Structure formats: structure tokens, C-alpha cells
Amino acid sequence: MDSISIRGGRPLSGTIPIGGAKNAALPLMAACLLTEDPLELSNVPDLVDIATMGKLLGELGAEIERPDAEGHDAGRGNAPVLRLQARQITATEAPYDLVRRMRASVVVMGPLLARAGRARVSLPGGCAIGTRPVDLHLKALEALGAEIELKEGYIEARAPNGLTGGHVLFPKVTVGGTENALMAAVLARGETVITNAAREPEITDLAQCLAAMGAKIDGLGTDTLKVSGVDQLSGCRHRVLPDRIETGTYAAAAAITGGDLTLTGARADLIESVIGLLQRAGVEVTEQGDGLKVSRANCDLRGVDSMTEPYPGFPTDMQAQIMALMTVAKGAAMITETIFENRFMHVPELCRMGADINVHGRSAIVRGVGKLSGAPVMATDLRASVSLVLAGLAAEGETRVNRVYHLDRGYERLEEKLAACGAQIARVAEA
């Protein structure tokens, strides 16, 4: 199992291209099930999760073609195109072996129901950062006329006469639930109103792609989506929006090392809450050309409080990275996690590196220390793993991050991008 070795204490300087958003690309890929025509997606990152979704879609009948990605420069406009075409749905089961690897696999349920009238999807089970149940997905699909049964660890959904429009009211914000409901509604008979819909940019990106395919959707970017069902959708070409979490992660890398990075392809409007927090902490963030410039050359970091919230609030997927940043800030910071109940699993590992963190329920008090010290640490999930990389970039001595397969799910060429900006970082293949 590979690990990553980092020798910290080197300010980062240079340019990092920001790739397409994984969390947008996955539901966009699933949207190919809604039409027999080809769907062409550009700026799709080359990640393990993308490959997993591709394998699942292939088992359902989709043909997938990706031009040679070698040497592409994500974020500069020449990322290869992913071509997907589901002329026929040849299977309607998402098996446990694939769903357990990536919970986002459940977003095939809505498209399968809409086009094929049935879906059998494995229950995802637990997750390192919380249970993340899919009951809200199921209630949404039932509101559109689907018959749902849980049987032998699988969700068995049927709509033999097709889906019908209805009122989907989410009691709490759910990104995946909104995606499933939206893709199911576009081919349902009549009008569907989705209330308390997630407002994340990835939802809007999906809706824009569906609209280009012929769907009729009003309320993009708001918490109320109105969908008028159509008989069929066509194919289209769509460019995946830039990854706001990758943007925030590399912005935190510039800040924690006292460096200066230009993030090409990044969009400030997607991470306003993160930029605001960084600026309060003493980090300079400015829009420049086709991206953002992030620097902290001659000033101390200040401890600032944060609380995760649904978009447009501070994203839970940036909580671990900001906690790593706060470990070396002056003063104290309170970080409150409201989205997932078990997302502080990186705390013990950061403490192994000398961080001063105390967890009280859903809040963590972080008191900044003068220096972190390199240590062997273990990643527990995707964002936790990159928080340990950030800590390693600032620490004295060597940090060895184990179980880095988590990183490969969400960060494309991370070591290469950081090394190009002065980081002493390398992947170590274990025998």
C-alpha cells in the first residue's frame, strides 16, 4: 500500500491548475442513462471515483470512451473529453461491490427509474465520516410514484407505468437526494416541485447540463426547483465546472506554508465562504486572470472560528483542511461540524504531529502551536488525508501519510502539482 513522504518547512510558490469537480462529474456521468444519445463531458478529472462510476455505468449498458489523458493540463481548457452513450439500458442493478467503494453510485437510481422503470441498488452502508442514510432519496422517489422495497441489502425500486410529477419536500438539505430527484423528474409526466433543494454549484451544473439535453427546469441556484417533465432527452456537450474543494485545498496549502500560489481555472464565486475565512485569518486572496492568487508571505495566521453548513455556507469538505491550517495560527479557533457526525477522525493524527486540539461533541477547539513535527500518520477518509498532507507541508522533519488511496479518489496528480511549486513530496510504493 502506497504512502506519501513529505519534508515540510518549504513555502510553496508557483502555479497550480485546478481540475474539474469530482462531485459534479459523478452525477453528470449518471445523466447519460437518461438518453440514448451521446453525452460528451469535458474537464472530467482522472480519479479513482470517476473510474468506479465508469465501471458501474458500463455494467448498466453505457459505452464509455476517453481519449488518451496522458499529459493533459486540467484547468487550462484541454482536459480530454469523456464520451458516454447508453443506447440501451441492459441492466438495472448497481451491485454492492461497486456501491461500497463509492457512495455516489446511488445517483444512478433516479435515472434508471426514469428511463427503465426499475432499479436495484445496493444500500451503501456506513461510512468513515458518518452514516449518510439514503432515506431522503427514497422518499423523494416515492413522491414521484416509485414503489420502494428494501430487500436483502438492496433498494428495489419500480415504476412500471413511469414516474409522475409531484411535490418533493426535503426535511433537510441533501445533495445526493436532490440529484436523484432532479434526474428522475426530468422524464416524469407533469410538473415536479423540489422544495429545500440543495443549492451547491454542482447541483446547478447538473441542472444546466440537463437543460442542454432538453429538460425544462426553473429555479437554478435556488432552493426550489420546478421541473416540467419531457418525453425524452437528447445528448449534449458540457464542461464540468472547476473543483471548489481542490481550489480551497491548494489555497490552504499556500497559507499554511507562508507561500504564494496562483490557482488557474479557479472561480472565486464558488468558494466565497472559504475565501472570507482565509482573509479573516490573514491570507491574501485576489482574483487574477483566469484564476485566483493566494499568498501569505509576511504575516502571521490568525485563529478564526468556522461552522460547516450547506452551500452557500462553509463546506464540510473543507473542514479538515482549515483545521490543519488553524493548528499553526496564533490564538484559538473553534471549528463546528454540523453536516456529518463523525468527521473529526483526523484530529488524533494531527495531534500526533504536535497539534493542540480538543473535541467537545460536534465542536473542536484548536489552539495554535509554534511548530508541527513530522510523524507517521494514517488517513481515514478523503479530506482527512489531504489535511495531513497540508500539516506535513508545514511540519519540521518528515511526515509519512499512510493509506493514501483515499487521496486518489479526489485529488488528481496531487504530489506532482505540489512538487512543481517547491514541496518536497513523493509517493512511496510499499513492497
C-alpha positions as CSV (number, residue, x, y, z in Angstrom):
1,M,0.0,0.0,0.0
2,D,1.5,3.3,-1.1
3,S,2.3,6.2,1.3
4,I,3.3,9.8,0.8
5,S,6.5,11.2,2.3
6,I,6.7,14.9,3.0
7,R,9.6,17.1,4.3
8,G,8.0,20.3,5.4
9,G,9.0,23.8,6.0
10,R,9.3,25.0,2.4
11,P,7.0,27.9,1.3
12,L,5.1,27.0,-1.9
13,S,5.5,29.2,-4.9
14,G,4.1,28.8,-8.4
15,T,1.0,27.9,-10.4
16,I,-1.4,25.0,-9.8
17,P,-4.1,24.2,-12.4
18,I,-7.5,23.4,-10.9
19,G,-9.3,20.5,-12.5
20,G,-12.9,19.6,-12.9
21,A,-15.1,19.0,-9.9
22,K,-15.4,15.3,-9.0
23,N,-18.7,15.9,-7.1
24,A,-20.1,17.5,-10.3
25,A,-18.7,15.0,-12.7
26,L,-20.2,11.9,-11.0
27,P,-23.9,12.8,-11.3
28,L,-23.2,14.3,-14.8
29,M,-21.9,10.9,-15.8
30,A,-25.0,9.2,-14.4
31,A,-27.1,11.6,-16.6
32,C,-26.0,9.6,-19.6
33,L,-28.6,7.0,-18.6
34,L,-31.4,9.4,-19.4
35,T,-30.9,9.4,-23.2
36,E,-29.9,7.0,-26.0
37,D,-27.8,9.8,-27.5
38,P,-24.1,10.5,-26.6
39,L,-23.2,12.8,-23.8
40,E,-19.8,14.5,-24.0
41,L,-18.3,15.8,-20.8
42,S,-15.0,17.8,-20.8
43,N,-12.8,18.8,-17.9
44,V,-13.5,15.5,-16.2
45,P,-10.8,14.7,-13.6
46,D,-8.8,11.5,-13.9
47,L,-9.7,10.0,-10.5
48,V,-10.5,6.6,-8.9
49,D,-14.1,7.6,-8.2
50,I,-14.5,8.6,-11.9
51,A,-13.2,5.2,-13.0
52,T,-15.6,3.5,-10.5
53,M,-18.6,5.3,-11.8
54,G,-17.5,4.5,-15.4
55,K,-17.3,0.8,-14.5
56,L,-20.8,0.9,-13.0
57,L,-22.3,2.7,-16.0
58,G,-20.6,0.2,-18.2
59,E,-22.3,-2.7,-16.4
60,L,-25.7,-0.9,-16.9
61,G,-25.1,-0.7,-20.7
62,A,-23.3,2.6,-21.3
63,E,-20.4,2.8,-23.7
64,I,-17.7,5.0,-22.4
65,E,-14.7,6.4,-24.3
66,R,-12.0,8.6,-23.0
67,P,-9.2,9.9,-25.3
68,D,-5.7,9.4,-24.1
69,A,-5.4,11.6,-20.9
70,E,-1.6,11.5,-20.8
71,G,-0.1,14.9,-20.4
72,H,-3.4,16.8,-20.2
73,D,-3.4,20.0,-18.2
74,A,-6.6,20.1,-16.2
75,G,-7.8,23.6,-15.6
76,R,-6.3,25.1,-18.8
77,G,-9.0,24.0,-21.1
78,N,-7.5,21.0,-22.8
79,A,-8.6,18.2,-20.5
80,P,-9.8,15.3,-22.5
81,V,-13.5,14.6,-23.3
82,L,-15.4,11.7,-21.7
83,R,-17.9,10.3,-24.1
84,L,-20.8,8.3,-22.7
85,Q,-23.7,6.7,-24.6
86,A,-26.4,4.4,-23.2
87,R,-28.2,3.3,-26.3
88,Q,-30.0,0.7,-24.3
89,I,-30.2,0.0,-20.6
90,T,-29.0,-3.6,-20.4
91,A,-29.0,-4.0,-16.6
92,T,-30.7,-2.1,-13.8
93,E,-28.6,-3.3,-10.8
94,A,-25.9,-1.4,-9.0
95,P,-24.1,-4.1,-7.1
96,Y,-22.7,-3.9,-3.6
97,D,-19.1,-4.4,-4.7
98,L,-19.2,-1.1,-6.6
99,V,-21.5,0.9,-4.4
100,R,-19.4,0.2,-1.3
101,R,-16.4,1.7,-2.9
102,M,-18.2,5.0,-3.7
103,R,-21.5,6.1,-2.1
104,A,-22.2,8.5,-5.1
105,S,-23.1,5.4,-7.0
106,V,-26.6,5.7,-5.7
107,V,-27.3,8.6,-8.0
108,V,-27.9,6.1,-10.8
109,M,-31.2,5.2,-9.1
110,G,-33.1,8.2,-10.3
111,P,-32.0,7.9,-14.0
112,L,-32.7,4.2,-14.1
113,L,-36.2,4.6,-12.7
114,A,-36.9,7.5,-15.1
115,R,-35.8,5.6,-18.2
116,A,-36.1,1.9,-17.4
117,G,-38.9,2.0,-14.8
118,R,-36.9,0.0,-12.3
119,A,-33.6,0.0,-10.3
120,R,-31.9,-2.3,-7.9
121,V,-29.2,-0.5,-6.0
122,S,-27.2,-1.8,-3.1
123,L,-27.6,0.0,0.2
124,P,-24.3,1.9,0.7
125,G,-24.0,1.0,4.4
126,G,-21.9,3.1,6.8
127,C,-19.1,5.5,6.1
128,A,-16.0,6.6,7.9
129,I,-17.4,10.1,8.3
130,G,-20.9,9.1,9.2
131,T,-23.9,7.0,8.2
132,R,-25.2,9.3,5.5
133,P,-28.5,7.4,5.1
134,V,-30.4,7.4,1.7
135,D,-33.9,7.5,3.2
136,L,-34.4,11.0,1.8
137,H,-33.6,9.8,-1.7
138,L,-36.2,7.1,-1.3
139,K,-38.9,9.4,0.0
140,A,-38.3,11.7,-2.9
141,L,-38.7,9.0,-5.5
142,E,-41.8,7.7,-3.7
143,A,-43.2,11.2,-4.1
144,L,-42.8,10.7,-7.9
145,G,-44.7,7.5,-7.8
146,A,-42.0,4.9,-7.4
147,E,-42.6,1.8,-5.3
148,I,-39.7,1.1,-3.0
149,E,-38.8,-2.1,-1.1
150,L,-35.7,-2.8,0.9
151,K,-34.7,-6.4,0.4
152,E,-31.5,-8.4,1.2
153,G,-29.4,-5.3,1.5
154,Y,-30.7,-3.7,-1.7
155,I,-33.1,-0.9,-2.7
156,E,-35.6,-2.3,-5.1
157,A,-37.4,0.5,-6.9
158,R,-40.1,0.1,-9.5
159,A,-42.2,2.5,-11.6
160,P,-43.8,0.1,-14.2
161,N,-46.1,2.8,-15.6
162,G,-43.5,5.6,-15.4
163,L,-42.9,8.3,-12.9
164,T,-45.4,11.2,-12.4
165,G,-44.7,14.7,-11.2
166,G,-45.2,15.5,-7.6
167,H,-44.0,17.6,-4.7
168,V,-40.7,16.6,-3.2
169,L,-40.1,18.3,0.2
170,F,-36.7,17.5,1.8
171,P,-36.8,17.9,5.6
172,K,-33.1,18.7,5.4
173,V,-30.7,19.6,2.6
174,T,-29.3,16.5,0.8
175,V,-27.1,16.9,-2.3
176,G,-27.4,13.3,-3.5
177,G,-31.1,13.3,-2.8
178,T,-31.6,16.4,-4.8
179,E,-29.6,15.0,-7.7
180,N,-31.6,11.7,-7.7
181,A,-34.9,13.6,-7.5
182,L,-33.9,16.0,-10.3
183,M,-32.8,13.3,-12.7
184,A,-35.9,11.3,-12.0
185,A,-38.2,14.3,-12.5
186,V,-36.9,15.4,-15.9
187,L,-38.6,12.4,-17.6
188,A,-41.7,12.2,-15.2
189,R,-45.1,13.1,-16.5
190,G,-46.3,16.5,-15.4
191,E,-44.6,19.0,-13.1
192,T,-42.4,18.3,-10.1
193,V,-41.5,20.9,-7.4
194,I,-38.4,20.1,-5.3
195,T,-38.5,22.2,-2.1
196,N,-35.5,22.7,0.2
197,A,-33.3,21.5,-2.7
198,A,-29.5,21.6,-2.2
199,R,-28.0,24.8,-3.7
200,E,-24.5,23.5,-4.2
201,P,-22.8,24.7,-7.5
202,E,-22.6,21.0,-8.5
203,I,-26.4,20.8,-8.5
204,T,-26.6,23.9,-10.7
205,D,-24.0,22.4,-13.1
206,L,-26.1,19.2,-13.3
207,A,-29.3,21.2,-14.0
208,Q,-27.6,23.2,-16.7
209,C,-26.4,20.0,-18.4
210,L,-29.9,18.5,-18.2
211,A,-31.3,21.7,-19.7
212,A,-28.9,21.5,-22.6
213,M,-30.2,17.9,-23.1
214,G,-33.8,19.3,-23.4
215,A,-35.0,19.2,-19.8
216,K,-37.2,22.0,-18.5
217,I,-36.0,23.3,-15.2
218,D,-36.7,26.6,-13.4
219,G,-35.1,27.9,-10.2
220,L,-31.5,27.1,-10.9
221,G,-29.3,28.1,-7.9
222,T,-32.3,28.4,-5.6
223,D,-33.8,26.0,-3.0
224,T,-36.9,25.5,-5.1
225,L,-36.6,23.6,-8.4
226,K,-39.5,23.3,-10.7
227,V,-39.3,20.6,-13.4
228,S,-41.7,20.1,-16.3
229,G,-41.2,16.5,-17.5
230,V,-40.4,15.8,-21.1
231,D,-40.8,12.7,-23.2
232,Q,-37.2,12.3,-24.0
233,L,-33.8,13.9,-23.7
234,S,-31.0,14.3,-26.3
235,G,-27.3,14.3,-25.9
236,C,-25.2,17.4,-25.5
237,R,-21.7,18.7,-24.8
238,H,-21.0,20.1,-21.3
239,R,-17.9,21.3,-19.5
240,V,-17.6,20.3,-15.8
241,L,-17.2,23.3,-13.5
242,P,-13.9,23.7,-11.6
243,D,-13.4,21.9,-8.3
244,R,-14.1,24.3,-5.5
245,I,-12.7,21.9,-2.9
246,E,-9.5,21.4,-4.8
247,T,-9.3,25.2,-5.0
248,G,-9.8,25.6,-1.3
249,T,-7.3,22.9,-0.5
250,Y,-4.5,24.4,-2.5
251,A,-5.4,27.9,-1.1
252,A,-4.9,26.4,2.3
253,A,-1.5,24.9,1.2
254,A,-0.3,28.4,0.2
255,A,-1.5,29.7,3.6
256,I,-0.1,27.0,5.8
257,T,3.4,27.2,4.2
258,G,3.5,31.0,4.0
259,G,3.7,30.7,0.3
260,D,2.3,32.3,-2.9
261,L,0.3,30.3,-5.4
262,T,-1.7,31.1,-8.5
263,L,-4.6,28.7,-9.0
264,T,-5.6,28.7,-12.7
265,G,-9.1,27.8,-13.6
266,A,-10.4,28.5,-10.1
267,R,-13.6,30.5,-9.6
268,A,-14.0,32.8,-6.6
269,D,-17.8,32.7,-6.8
270,L,-17.8,29.0,-5.9
271,I,-15.9,29.4,-2.6
272,E,-16.8,32.8,-1.2
273,S,-17.2,31.4,2.3
274,V,-13.7,29.8,2.2
275,I,-12.1,33.0,0.8
276,G,-13.8,35.0,3.5
277,L,-12.4,32.8,6.2
278,L,-8.9,32.8,4.7
279,Q,-8.9,36.6,4.5
280,R,-10.0,36.9,8.2
281,A,-7.1,34.6,9.0
282,G,-4.6,37.0,7.3
283,V,-4.3,35.4,3.9
284,E,-4.5,37.4,0.7
285,V,-6.8,36.1,-1.9
286,T,-7.4,38.0,-5.1
287,E,-8.9,37.3,-8.5
288,Q,-6.3,37.3,-11.2
289,G,-6.8,36.5,-14.9
290,D,-8.4,33.1,-15.2
291,G,-8.0,32.1,-11.6
292,L,-7.0,33.2,-8.0
293,K,-3.8,34.3,-6.4
294,V,-3.3,33.2,-2.8
295,S,-0.4,34.4,-0.6
296,R,0.7,34.7,2.9
297,A,4.3,36.0,2.7
298,N,5.0,38.3,5.6
299,C,2.2,38.0,8.1
300,D,1.1,35.6,10.8
301,L,-2.0,33.4,10.6
302,R,-4.8,34.3,13.0
303,G,-7.2,31.8,14.5
304,V,-10.7,32.1,13.2
305,D,-13.9,30.2,14.0
306,S,-15.9,28.3,11.4
307,M,-19.0,26.2,11.2
308,T,-19.9,23.9,8.4
309,E,-23.2,24.5,6.6
310,P,-25.0,23.6,3.4
311,Y,-24.0,25.9,0.5
312,P,-23.5,28.8,0.4
313,G,-22.2,28.2,3.9
314,F,-18.7,26.9,4.8
315,P,-18.3,23.4,3.1
316,T,-17.9,20.3,5.3
317,D,-15.4,19.1,2.7
318,M,-13.0,22.0,3.7
319,Q,-13.3,21.4,7.5
320,A,-10.3,19.2,7.8
321,Q,-8.1,21.4,5.7
322,I,-9.0,24.5,7.7
323,M,-8.4,22.6,10.9
324,A,-4.9,21.8,9.7
325,L,-4.3,25.5,8.9
326,M,-5.6,26.6,12.4
327,T,-3.1,24.3,14.1
328,V,-0.3,26.8,13.3
329,A,-2.3,30.0,13.7
330,K,-1.9,32.5,16.5
331,G,-4.7,32.2,19.1
332,A,-7.5,29.7,19.2
333,A,-10.2,28.7,16.7
334,M,-13.5,26.8,17.2
335,I,-14.5,24.5,14.4
336,T,-18.1,23.2,14.5
337,E,-19.2,20.3,12.2
338,T,-23.0,20.3,11.6
339,I,-23.2,18.1,8.5
340,F,-21.6,14.7,9.5
341,E,-21.5,13.3,13.0
342,N,-18.1,11.6,12.8
343,R,-15.9,14.0,10.8
344,F,-13.1,14.6,13.3
345,M,-11.2,11.4,12.7
346,H,-8.2,13.4,11.6
347,V,-7.8,15.0,15.0
348,P,-5.8,12.3,16.6
349,E,-3.4,12.2,13.7
350,L,-2.9,16.0,13.7
351,C,-2.2,15.7,17.5
352,R,0.5,13.1,16.7
353,M,2.2,15.9,14.9
354,G,2.0,18.3,17.9
355,A,-1.3,20.0,17.3
356,D,-3.3,21.1,20.3
357,I,-6.9,20.1,19.6
358,N,-9.8,19.3,22.0
359,V,-13.0,17.9,20.7
360,H,-16.3,18.6,22.5
361,G,-19.2,16.9,20.7
362,R,-19.5,18.5,17.3
363,S,-17.0,21.2,18.0
364,A,-13.2,21.2,18.2
365,I,-11.1,23.9,19.9
366,V,-7.8,24.4,18.1
367,R,-5.0,26.3,19.8
368,G,-2.3,27.2,17.5
369,V,1.2,25.9,18.2
370,G,4.5,27.3,17.1
371,K,5.6,24.3,15.0
372,L,4.2,21.0,13.9
373,S,6.6,18.0,13.9
374,G,6.7,15.3,11.2
375,A,5.3,11.9,12.2
376,P,3.8,8.8,10.6
377,V,0.1,9.3,10.3
378,M,-2.9,7.4,8.8
379,A,-5.6,8.8,6.6
380,T,-9.2,7.9,7.4
381,D,-11.1,9.5,4.5
382,L,-10.5,11.7,1.5
383,R,-10.5,15.1,3.1
384,A,-8.8,13.9,6.3
385,S,-6.0,12.5,4.2
386,V,-5.3,15.8,2.4
387,S,-5.4,17.7,5.8
388,L,-2.5,15.5,6.9
389,V,-0.6,16.4,3.7
390,L,-1.2,20.1,4.5
391,A,0.1,19.6,8.0
392,G,3.1,17.8,6.7
393,L,3.9,20.7,4.3
394,A,4.3,23.0,7.4
395,A,5.9,20.5,9.8
396,E,9.5,20.1,10.7
397,G,11.0,16.8,9.6
398,E,9.4,14.0,7.7
399,T,5.7,13.2,7.7
400,R,4.6,9.8,6.3
401,V,0.9,9.7,5.3
402,N,-0.3,6.1,5.0
403,R,-3.5,4.8,3.3
404,V,-3.3,7.4,0.6
405,Y,-5.7,5.5,-1.7
406,H,-8.2,7.9,-0.2
407,L,-6.4,10.8,-1.9
408,D,-6.6,9.1,-5.3
409,R,-10.4,9.2,-5.0
410,G,-10.5,13.0,-5.1
411,Y,-7.1,14.7,-6.0
412,E,-5.6,14.4,-9.4
413,R,-1.7,14.4,-9.5
414,L,-1.5,16.0,-6.1
415,E,2.2,15.2,-5.5
416,E,3.1,16.4,-8.9
417,K,1.3,19.7,-8.5
418,L,2.8,20.4,-5.1
419,A,6.3,19.3,-6.1
420,A,6.2,21.7,-9.1
421,C,5.7,24.5,-6.6
422,G,8.6,23.6,-4.3
423,A,7.2,21.0,-2.0
424,Q,9.5,18.1,-1.0
425,I,6.9,15.4,-1.5
426,A,7.0,11.9,-3.0
427,R,4.8,8.8,-3.2
428,V,6.5,5.8,-1.8
429,A,5.4,2.4,-3.2
430,E,5.3,-0.2,-0.4
431,A,6.6,-3.7,-1.2
